[in-house]
Amino acid sequence: MTKRNLISIFLLPFLWGGGLWPTSVLAAQSAPSLYKDMCAGCHGASGKGDGPAAAALNPKPRDFSDCKVMTKDSDDILFKAIKGGSQSIGRSAMMPPWGGALTDEQIHGLVSYVRAFCKK
């Protein structure tokens, strides 16, 4: 698979994050399921920032298992990054906003799920 094809495959969910993802499909999903479907492509199944699309991204996705990095951000910051994209908190525009596809409750669930990758 070429780098261009890989990027195209993983950019499609980014478009859905703007509100084109069928919310009826997402409504009943748990945080682990949402993470797998919407986050793992970039952040990796174990949250290390090593998902299949990570190789094509600059900067690289956040490593959620790095406790030193993760303890610097409050839950509110993580919530804002998921809801409004990382650009909304002054970081890279590579992380898309998911607020159009997820409820606040789902985003809070993802924040808790992401926090669990950091094992102190």
MODELLER restraints for C-alpha pairs under 7 A, 6 or more apart:
rsr = mdl.restraints
at = mdl.atoms
rsr.add(forms.Gaussian(group=physical.xy_distance, feature=features.Distance(at['CA:3:A'], at['CA:56:A']), mean=6.98, stdev=0.5))
rsr.add(forms.Gaussian(group=physical.xy_distance, feature=features.Distance(at['CA:6:A'], at['CA:53:A']), mean=6.68, stdev=0.5))
rsr.add(forms.Gaussian(group=physical.xy_distance, feature=features.Distance(at['CA:7:A'], at['CA:53:A']), mean=6.53, stdev=0.5))
rsr.add(forms.Gaussian(group=physical.xy_distance, feature=features.Distance(at['CA:7:A'], at['CA:56:A']), mean=6.70, stdev=0.5))
rsr.add(forms.Gaussian(group=physical.xy_distance, feature=features.Distance(at['CA:10:A'], at['CA:41:A']), mean=6.92, stdev=0.5))
rsr.add(forms.Gaussian(group=physical.xy_distance, feature=features.Distance(at['CA:10:A'], at['CA:53:A']), mean=6.32, stdev=0.5))
rsr.add(forms.Gaussian(group=physical.xy_distance, feature=features.Distance(at['CA:14:A'], at['CA:96:A']), mean=5.80, stdev=0.5))
rsr.add(forms.Gaussian(group=physical.xy_distance, feature=features.Distance(at['CA:17:A'], at['CA:96:A']), mean=6.62, stdev=0.5))
rsr.add(forms.Gaussian(group=physical.xy_distance, feature=features.Distance(at['CA:17:A'], at['CA:97:A']), mean=5.89, stdev=0.5))
rsr.add(forms.Gaussian(group=physical.xy_distance, feature=features.Distance(at['CA:17:A'], at['CA:98:A']), mean=4.49, stdev=0.5))
rsr.add(forms.Gaussian(group=physical.xy_distance, feature=features.Distance(at['CA:17:A'], at['CA:100:A']), mean=6.06, stdev=0.5))
rsr.add(forms.Gaussian(group=physical.xy_distance, feature=features.Distance(at['CA:17:A'], at['CA:101:A']), mean=5.51, stdev=0.5))
rsr.add(forms.Gaussian(group=physical.xy_distance, feature=features.Distance(at['CA:18:A'], at['CA:97:A']), mean=6.47, stdev=0.5))
rsr.add(forms.Gaussian(group=physical.xy_distance, feature=features.Distance(at['CA:18:A'], at['CA:98:A']), mean=6.42, stdev=0.5))
rsr.add(forms.Gaussian(group=physical.xy_distance, feature=features.Distance(at['CA:18:A'], at['CA:100:A']), mean=5.23, stdev=0.5))
rsr.add(forms.Gaussian(group=physical.xy_distance, feature=features.Distance(at['CA:18:A'], at['CA:101:A']), mean=6.77, stdev=0.5))
rsr.add(forms.Gaussian(group=physical.xy_distance, feature=features.Distance(at['CA:19:A'], at['CA:100:A']), mean=4.22, stdev=0.5))
rsr.add(forms.Gaussian(group=physical.xy_distance, feature=features.Distance(at['CA:19:A'], at['CA:101:A']), mean=4.98, stdev=0.5))
rsr.add(forms.Gaussian(group=physical.xy_distance, feature=features.Distance(at['CA:21:A'], at['CA:101:A']), mean=5.92, stdev=0.5))
rsr.add(forms.Gaussian(group=physical.xy_distance, feature=features.Distance(at['CA:23:A'], at['CA:101:A']), mean=5.84, stdev=0.5))
rsr.add(forms.Gaussian(group=physical.xy_distance, feature=features.Distance(at['CA:31:A'], at['CA:106:A']), mean=6.69, stdev=0.5))
rsr.add(forms.Gaussian(group=physical.xy_distance, feature=features.Distance(at['CA:31:A'], at['CA:109:A']), mean=5.37, stdev=0.5))
rsr.add(forms.Gaussian(group=physical.xy_distance, feature=features.Distance(at['CA:31:A'], at['CA:110:A']), mean=5.24, stdev=0.5))
rsr.add(forms.Gaussian(group=physical.xy_distance, feature=features.Distance(at['CA:31:A'], at['CA:113:A']), mean=6.43, stdev=0.5))
rsr.add(forms.Gaussian(group=physical.xy_distance, feature=features.Distance(at['CA:32:A'], at['CA:113:A']), mean=6.85, stdev=0.5))
rsr.add(forms.Gaussian(group=physical.xy_distance, feature=features.Distance(at['CA:35:A'], at['CA:110:A']), mean=6.82, stdev=0.5))
rsr.add(forms.Gaussian(group=physical.xy_distance, feature=features.Distance(at['CA:36:A'], at['CA:45:A']), mean=6.75, stdev=0.5))
rsr.add(forms.Gaussian(group=physical.xy_distance, feature=features.Distance(at['CA:40:A'], at['CA:51:A']), mean=5.80, stdev=0.5))
rsr.add(forms.Gaussian(group=physical.xy_distance, feature=features.Distance(at['CA:41:A'], at['CA:51:A']), mean=4.79, stdev=0.5))
rsr.add(forms.Gaussian(group=physical.xy_distance, feature=features.Distance(at['CA:41:A'], at['CA:52:A']), mean=5.60, stdev=0.5))
rsr.add(forms.Gaussian(group=physical.xy_distance, feature=features.Distance(at['CA:41:A'], at['CA:53:A']), mean=5.74, stdev=0.5))
rsr.add(forms.Gaussian(group=physical.xy_distance, feature=features.Distance(at['CA:42:A'], at['CA:49:A']), mean=6.26, stdev=0.5))
rsr.add(forms.Gaussian(group=physical.xy_distance, feature=features.Distance(at['CA:42:A'], at['CA:50:A']), mean=6.52, stdev=0.5))
rsr.add(forms.Gaussian(group=physical.xy_distance, feature=features.Distance(at['CA:42:A'], at['CA:51:A']), mean=4.36, stdev=0.5))
rsr.add(forms.Gaussian(group=physical.xy_distance, feature=features.Distance(at['CA:42:A'], at['CA:52:A']), mean=6.30, stdev=0.5))
rsr.add(forms.Gaussian(group=physical.xy_distance, feature=features.Distance(at['CA:42:A'], at['CA:53:A']), mean=5.06, stdev=0.5))
rsr.add(forms.Gaussian(group=physical.xy_distance, feature=features.Distance(at['CA:42:A'], at['CA:54:A']), mean=4.98, stdev=0.5))
rsr.add(forms.Gaussian(group=physical.xy_distance, feature=features.Distance(at['CA:42:A'], at['CA:61:A']), mean=6.23, stdev=0.5))
rsr.add(forms.Gaussian(group=physical.xy_distance, feature=features.Distance(at['CA:43:A'], at['CA:49:A']), mean=3.87, stdev=0.5))
rsr.add(forms.Gaussian(group=physical.xy_distance, feature=features.Distance(at['CA:43:A'], at['CA:50:A']), mean=5.66, stdev=0.5))
rsr.add(forms.Gaussian(group=physical.xy_distance, feature=features.Distance(at['CA:43:A'], at['CA:51:A']), mean=5.09, stdev=0.5))
rsr.add(forms.Gaussian(group=physical.xy_distance, feature=features.Distance(at['CA:43:A'], at['CA:61:A']), mean=5.67, stdev=0.5))
rsr.add(forms.Gaussian(group=physical.xy_distance, feature=features.Distance(at['CA:43:A'], at['CA:62:A']), mean=6.65, stdev=0.5))
rsr.add(forms.Gaussian(group=physical.xy_distance, feature=features.Distance(at['CA:43:A'], at['CA:63:A']), mean=6.91, stdev=0.5))
rsr.add(forms.Gaussian(group=physical.xy_distance, feature=features.Distance(at['CA:44:A'], at['CA:50:A']), mean=4.79, stdev=0.5))
rsr.add(forms.Gaussian(group=physical.xy_distance, feature=features.Distance(at['CA:44:A'], at['CA:51:A']), mean=3.64, stdev=0.5))
rsr.add(forms.Gaussian(group=physical.xy_distance, feature=features.Distance(at['CA:45:A'], at['CA:51:A']), mean=6.85, stdev=0.5))
rsr.add(forms.Gaussian(group=physical.xy_distance, feature=features.Distance(at['CA:46:A'], at['CA:117:A']), mean=6.89, stdev=0.5))
rsr.add(forms.Gaussian(group=physical.xy_distance, feature=features.Distance(at['CA:47:A'], at['CA:63:A']), mean=5.84, stdev=0.5))
rsr.add(forms.Gaussian(group=physical.xy_distance, feature=features.Distance(at['CA:47:A'], at['CA:64:A']), mean=5.04, stdev=0.5))
rsr.add(forms.Gaussian(group=physical.xy_distance, feature=features.Distance(at['CA:47:A'], at['CA:65:A']), mean=6.03, stdev=0.5))
rsr.add(forms.Gaussian(group=physical.xy_distance, feature=features.Distance(at['CA:47:A'], at['CA:117:A']), mean=6.19, stdev=0.5))
rsr.add(forms.Gaussian(group=physical.xy_distance, feature=features.Distance(at['CA:48:A'], at['CA:63:A']), mean=4.23, stdev=0.5))
rsr.add(forms.Gaussian(group=physical.xy_distance, feature=features.Distance(at['CA:48:A'], at['CA:64:A']), mean=5.79, stdev=0.5))
rsr.add(forms.Gaussian(group=physical.xy_distance, feature=features.Distance(at['CA:48:A'], at['CA:65:A']), mean=5.73, stdev=0.5))
rsr.add(forms.Gaussian(group=physical.xy_distance, feature=features.Distance(at['CA:49:A'], at['CA:60:A']), mean=6.81, stdev=0.5))
rsr.add(forms.Gaussian(group=physical.xy_distance, feature=features.Distance(at['CA:49:A'], at['CA:61:A']), mean=4.82, stdev=0.5))
rsr.add(forms.Gaussian(group=physical.xy_distance, feature=features.Distance(at['CA:49:A'], at['CA:62:A']), mean=5.30, stdev=0.5))
rsr.add(forms.Gaussian(group=physical.xy_distance, feature=features.Distance(at['CA:49:A'], at['CA:63:A']), mean=4.52, stdev=0.5))
rsr.add(forms.Gaussian(group=physical.xy_distance, feature=features.Distance(at['CA:54:A'], at['CA:60:A']), mean=5.97, stdev=0.5))
rsr.add(forms.Gaussian(group=physical.xy_distance, feature=features.Distance(at['CA:54:A'], at['CA:61:A']), mean=6.40, stdev=0.5))
rsr.add(forms.Gaussian(group=physical.xy_distance, feature=features.Distance(at['CA:64:A'], at['CA:70:A']), mean=6.35, stdev=0.5))
rsr.add(forms.Gaussian(group=physical.xy_distance, feature=features.Distance(at['CA:64:A'], at['CA:114:A']), mean=6.37, stdev=0.5))
rsr.add(forms.Gaussian(group=physical.xy_distance, feature=features.Distance(at['CA:64:A'], at['CA:117:A']), mean=5.70, stdev=0.5))
rsr.add(forms.Gaussian(group=physical.xy_distance, feature=features.Distance(at['CA:64:A'], at['CA:118:A']), mean=6.16, stdev=0.5))
rsr.add(forms.Gaussian(group=physical.xy_distance, feature=features.Distance(at['CA:65:A'], at['CA:117:A']), mean=4.74, stdev=0.5))
rsr.add(forms.Gaussian(group=physical.xy_distance, feature=features.Distance(at['CA:65:A'], at['CA:118:A']), mean=4.21, stdev=0.5))
rsr.add(forms.Gaussian(group=physical.xy_distance, feature=features.Distance(at['CA:65:A'], at['CA:119:A']), mean=6.94, stdev=0.5))
rsr.add(forms.Gaussian(group=physical.xy_distance, feature=features.Distance(at['CA:66:A'], at['CA:118:A']), mean=6.05, stdev=0.5))
rsr.add(forms.Gaussian(group=physical.xy_distance, feature=features.Distance(at['CA:67:A'], at['CA:118:A']), mean=5.12, stdev=0.5))
rsr.add(forms.Gaussian(group=physical.xy_distance, feature=features.Distance(at['CA:67:A'], at['CA:120:A']), mean=6.82, stdev=0.5))
rsr.add(forms.Gaussian(group=physical.xy_distance, feature=features.Distance(at['CA:75:A'], at['CA:111:A']), mean=6.58, stdev=0.5))
rsr.add(forms.Gaussian(group=physical.xy_distance, feature=features.Distance(at['CA:78:A'], at['CA:111:A']), mean=6.29, stdev=0.5))
rsr.add(forms.Gaussian(group=physical.xy_distance, feature=features.Distance(at['CA:79:A'], at['CA:107:A']), mean=6.31, stdev=0.5))
rsr.add(forms.Gaussian(group=physical.xy_distance, feature=features.Distance(at['CA:79:A'], at['CA:108:A']), mean=6.52, stdev=0.5))
rsr.add(forms.Gaussian(group=physical.xy_distance, feature=features.Distance(at['CA:79:A'], at['CA:111:A']), mean=6.32, stdev=0.5))
rsr.add(forms.Gaussian(group=physical.xy_distance, feature=features.Distance(at['CA:80:A'], at['CA:89:A']), mean=6.91, stdev=0.5))
rsr.add(forms.Gaussian(group=physical.xy_distance, feature=features.Distance(at['CA:81:A'], at['CA:88:A']), mean=6.41, stdev=0.5))
rsr.add(forms.Gaussian(group=physical.xy_distance, feature=features.Distance(at['CA:81:A'], at['CA:89:A']), mean=6.18, stdev=0.5))
rsr.add(forms.Gaussian(group=physical.xy_distance, feature=features.Distance(at['CA:82:A'], at['CA:97:A']), mean=5.95, stdev=0.5))
rsr.add(forms.Gaussian(group=physical.xy_distance, feature=features.Distance(at['CA:82:A'], at['CA:98:A']), mean=5.79, stdev=0.5))
rsr.add(forms.Gaussian(group=physical.xy_distance, feature=features.Distance(at['CA:82:A'], at['CA:107:A']), mean=6.81, stdev=0.5))
rsr.add(forms.Gaussian(group=physical.xy_distance, feature=features.Distance(at['CA:83:A'], at['CA:97:A']), mean=5.27, stdev=0.5))
rsr.add(forms.Gaussian(group=physical.xy_distance, feature=features.Distance(at['CA:83:A'], at['CA:98:A']), mean=4.97, stdev=0.5))
rsr.add(forms.Gaussian(group=physical.xy_distance, feature=features.Distance(at['CA:83:A'], at['CA:99:A']), mean=4.10, stdev=0.5))
rsr.add(forms.Gaussian(group=physical.xy_distance, feature=features.Distance(at['CA:83:A'], at['CA:107:A']), mean=6.98, stdev=0.5))
rsr.add(forms.Gaussian(group=physical.xy_distance, feature=features.Distance(at['CA:84:A'], at['CA:97:A']), mean=4.27, stdev=0.5))
rsr.add(forms.Gaussian(group=physical.xy_distance, feature=features.Distance(at['CA:84:A'], at['CA:98:A']), mean=6.53, stdev=0.5))
rsr.add(forms.Gaussian(group=physical.xy_distance, feature=features.Distance(at['CA:84:A'], at['CA:99:A']), mean=6.07, stdev=0.5))
rsr.add(forms.Gaussian(group=physical.xy_distance, feature=features.Distance(at['CA:85:A'], at['CA:95:A']), mean=5.23, stdev=0.5))
rsr.add(forms.Gaussian(group=physical.xy_distance, feature=features.Distance(at['CA:85:A'], at['CA:96:A']), mean=4.48, stdev=0.5))
rsr.add(forms.Gaussian(group=physical.xy_distance, feature=features.Distance(at['CA:85:A'], at['CA:97:A']), mean=3.69, stdev=0.5))
rsr.add(forms.Gaussian(group=physical.xy_distance, feature=features.Distance(at['CA:85:A'], at['CA:98:A']), mean=6.81, stdev=0.5))
rsr.add(forms.Gaussian(group=physical.xy_distance, feature=features.Distance(at['CA:86:A'], at['CA:92:A']), mean=5.80, stdev=0.5))
rsr.add(forms.Gaussian(group=physical.xy_distance, feature=features.Distance(at['CA:86:A'], at['CA:93:A']), mean=6.09, stdev=0.5))
rsr.add(forms.Gaussian(group=physical.xy_distance, feature=features.Distance(at['CA:86:A'], at['CA:95:A']), mean=5.26, stdev=0.5))
rsr.add(forms.Gaussian(group=physical.xy_distance, feature=features.Distance(at['CA:86:A'], at['CA:96:A']), mean=6.91, stdev=0.5))
rsr.add(forms.Gaussian(group=physical.xy_distance, feature=features.Distance(at['CA:87:A'], at['CA:93:A']), mean=4.76, stdev=0.5))
